[in-house]
Each structure stands twice: as C-alpha cells, then as structure tokens.
Amino acid sequence: MTGLSIGLFVVMVAVTGAGMLFRAPLEPVIYHDLLKVASCKQRLPLDTLIANASASNPVAGRPKQLRIYDDADSSTRVLLSDNRWYYVNPCTGEVRGSEDRYGGLFGTMASLHSFQFLENGSVVAGTLALTFAIVLVGGGLAVWIPEALRKRRRAVRIKSNLTGRARWLNLHKTLGVYVSLIVLASALTGALQSFQFVRDALYTLTASKPPAPSPGSVVQAHTQSLPVEALWQRAQALVPQPKYARIRYPGKAGDAFNIDLVARDAPHVNAFSYVSLDPRTGKVLRFTSYAENSLGHRIYLTALALHYGWLSGGFIQVLQLIGMLSVPVLAYAGIGSYLRRKRPPRAPVSPRTTLTLKVARKKAEAENIQSFELVDPAGKALPPFTAGSHIDVHVAGGKVRQYSLCNPPGERHRYLIAVMRAEPTRGGSRAMHEHVKEGDLIDVSAPKNHFPLVESARHSLLIAGGIGITPILCMAEHLAGLRADFKMHYFARSPARAAFVDRIKRSKFADHVFFHFTEDQKQQRLDLAALLETHDAEMHLYVCGGEAFMNAVIDTALEKGWHKTRMHREYFSVERRESDSNVEFDVTIASTGKTIRIPTDKTVMAALADCGIHIAASCEQGVCGTCVTRVLEGEPQHRDVFLSDDEKNRNDRFAPCCSRANSRTLVLDL
Ligand code: FES
C-alpha cells in the first residue's frame, strides 16, 4: 500500500520531470514570440528594460530578478513582485508579453514537479523523492538482489511465457533493475535541491564549506543606488561576456546586489560564479568564481544540472527521459501486480453466467437418486445447451458440484439434473438430497459441455453405468431427434437402482436401449466384451459412470481395437488415492519467489490456501478443470481426469486440487 500511494505521486513527478528535461530546447520554439527577438549589436541599458516592464503593468510592483542570456536574439526576462515574468526586447525595449512564473506549459509542469501549489511544496516533493529512493528503489533492489544471486542471473529477463500477476511483477522487476540507477540519481539530486540537511550531508561528506551568505551593504540604506546597468557592467568586468546571468535584487534595503554568472568557459550552464555588489557604490563585496567554490558546492551545482537535464547534452537527457518515462510503466506494472494479488480468487463460475433458478420439482427417480427440475423464477427461457452438457450447482456450504443435464437438449424452459447420494459423500449430494426443497432458489452456472457428441459419426454407441445415465440419456434424446444410428446400453445393479427406466421404456428410442441389471462384475465384463466386439472406423463410443466402470469399458474397447480418438468419457468423480503413496515436495510461486512445502496429507491447493494463496476450484477431485494452473518448471504427477493424455504429457499444466509432483519442486505461474 505504501508503494501504491507514494507511487501515484511519484508518477506525477516523473512525468512532469520528463517534460521539464526538454524545457531549454523546446521553450523557445513553443513560446517563440515571447522569448525570441531580432538580434542587434547594441542592447539598451537594463534600467530601460526594467522601467518598460514595470510601465507595462503599473500595479506589478518592484523588480525582483532579471535573467539575461548572451544569445543576441533572446528576450531579457524581468520578474516583478506580481510573480510574473515580463519578456522585454533588449534591442528595442518593447515588452513582448508576460506570464505567471508557474503558468504556461513549462511553468505548470515546474509547479507540479516541485509541488509549488502547496506551501513548502519543495519539501513535500523532496520528501517524496527521498521516500521513493529509499523505500521503492531501495526496497525493490533489496527484493531483487537476493533472488538474482540465488538464481545466478545478472539481470532479470522479461519472460514472455508468464501471465497474470506473474507477468506484471516480472515486467516491474526487470524494468526496475535497468532504470533504477537513473531514477535513483534523479530522486537524490531532487532531494539535494529540496533539503538543507541533504546539502549539509554533502558538504560534510566532501569536507567542504557551503557558500558564504550574501553580505550586507556597508553604505547607509538611504543613499541612492547606482543604475542596474552600472552594477551589471561591474559584474561583467569580473566574468566577461557570461553565457547566462541572473540578477537578484536585494531582499531589503541595505542588502547586497547579487549577480550569478555562468562564465563562457564554464563546464555547464549551472556552473555559477557569484558576485555581490554594494548597490550604492558598486563596490565588490564578494566574488567567488566557479572554480573557487568548494568541492561540495560544485558537486551540488553539477547535481542540479544533472537533475535538470543540462549536463552533457542529449545522451544523458535521453537516458533520463527513459528513466522518467519508465516510472509510470513501473507504477502501472507494480499496481497491476498488486491489484491482481488483492483481487479475490476467481469464482468457479463467472458471475455473468450464474443463474438463480427455482426448484420446480424434486422427485425420487431410484434408490438414492433424486431428480431436480430447475426453472427460471420468472418463467424466462434458459440458456440453450447441447447433449453432454453439465451445470455447476452451488450447494450449501459454498460447495460447487457438477451435474449433467438429462432433459432433451431442445428444451429451454427447464434444466433437469439427477443426483445420486454418494457414499462416502463429500457433502454435495447429501446437501442436495436433504436440504434442497421444491420452491428453493439455487445458483447454477450456464451449461458447459466437456462431453460433446460427434454428430458426424455414422454410428454411436452410448454406455451408461448407474448415475452416468444422465448425459447419456440426453445424448440418446438428441440422436433420436436426429434419427441417427445409435445404441444405448444401460448398466445398473438392479432396476430399483436405475433412474429414468420408465421414461426410457416409454421413449421413442426405447428400441435402441439395452438394460444390463447385474451386480456380477464378471457378467458385466462379458456383456461389455460382447457389445464392444463389433465396431468400425465410423463408430464413436461414449461412456459415463463411476471411474472403475469407465476404466473397464475403455480397457475392453482398447483390447477390442477401438482407437482412443473414437472413445469419449465423462467423469462424475474419481476414486481418491490414499495419501500413503504421497511424498513431500515444494511449490514455488513464480511471481513472488515464495516456496511452500506440500506435506503428504495435503493437496497443493490446500497447502497454498493455508499460506493465503487461493486457487479457484469446483469439484476438488480433478474432474472439472476449474483449478488447472500453469506449471513453469518441474514435472507434475497428474492425478486428474480432466486433462487429456496429450495435455498431461506436455507437463505445462496440472490440477492442484488432486495432482502432485514427480520432481522435488514445481514452479507455478501464480
Ligand atoms: Fe475441479 Fe480441480 S477443482 S479439477
């Protein structure tokens, strides 16, 4: 949060600072009429220019400062007490206009950059600059350096394979490392200007003396002052033909007249020589050439030149510009990363696709199996679905369970699901059986289909085991509607435990259906072997039921020569492996570098949740795919039934609700 709030102010300082870097070359172009004049050989006396500036606005008050440039075509600038600069043609004396000291494009940027709109704004700006330098840049490097050393990398690289928060953080760190020195230099030189204590620290470090204060006048205050032009000529006798000069009027009667000049051979445009004159006699009270300034003060002047982008021409200016413009990108990437961390875990079902439906009918379909007819409370049409679709149902206690739709796919007025009370239960089916009543409202997702029909198949073989009848029944309804060639085999222990038997027997596709009621596993295998014996390349097989039943069907089909591309299955649940075979391993969060030990008795998802890292989940047993997460390094041990074999072989994703690791560490894209 510190970074977030300071960062927003720092972005403003950086963006305005980037603009200010090019003030010197751009200002004469943008404000050409004010700043540029036709050159001449003979300038008018400064007193004439000052008088004209004052006359242009009689209420503007007394002069405070003058700025004189040696370019023959530059206006002379006079600052009056109204805090406006008056631009005067030094050749003709014409006042070309005036502008508020912190007005116009660059004046406004200067005001924002140094917080001139606040009392003691430069102190605020300096505090921010120092905080930025110490907390953000220092803190950022403190986070980065150990990581870089640990990974033996010289610099962070932009990793194109990252997504989400990891991508933003990687961008933030990488950019931060490359521009940190530039940004740090700008922040520290800015603080040098804002704080006397920072300057004092510089003078102490360099064993230097600060410049002597401006001397007072030795002549009585009531004595008439010399013309400014005469004082200006006296200063030029000490520093001939300066590149630039600023004349600072005495603050009060009796003070010296100070003229700061940049000599023609000065190393940069902030390398001032200082002249203090008695305004009434012209006597030189103090003269310090740039070279005579103490080392500390010369460093200070050079640091300011660096801060303003006046040093060494374009190259450093461009570097500074890159540094300053990187600050908003850093802030954006940092804030983006922060917000992604703060954002609550993604809901298993997007709110846009969540429907609140009324339980219009609850009916016992078989032993331990209840059906639920769900309708829109206002009677509106429901989103359409295709054969094989399921919906996520939000049951009590925040659990989400997947149930296949078993009404004909053309229906829009209802969704029909059937729920078998599982033993042992994880709570979802029990809640549906015991707590959901007719008239209740429940939240469900829009239909999703992970088990679609291949409608181009010449023949379809549908095999249902127990409650696996639900998607298979929907498929049979659809294929019958298409008048497609199909057969359906329904395995159950007994008619009493088989749902929808009457509906099937009364259906128009009843003659396509074969019931197999047996508790005898051996008989089941014989039946499966017989019905999978005959097949051709145009036939597709669909199976749904318990994991053991589906494995038996798929294994038998493979034995009989079915190609796996023609076999399709839908899991309801998978049998959990005992944790005896589990081994401990580590998970590293790519975005933060944090490493978390996964114990043998916890899933990755649970162990991460203990550390405050929540992954959206739904089935929590590797069926639905909601929790699937990208793996950047390491080899997962896949235990889900959601990913295909090809997807599992790629090892770049895994289901943390059930899968573990074959390698000692997994690096996750979180
Ligand atoms: Fe369903 Fe992990 S939560 S696969």
Residues whose N, C-alpha, C, O or C-beta is under 5 A from the ligand:
A	BS01	FES	A617 S618 C619 E620 Q621 G622 V623 C624 G625 T626 C627 A655 C657
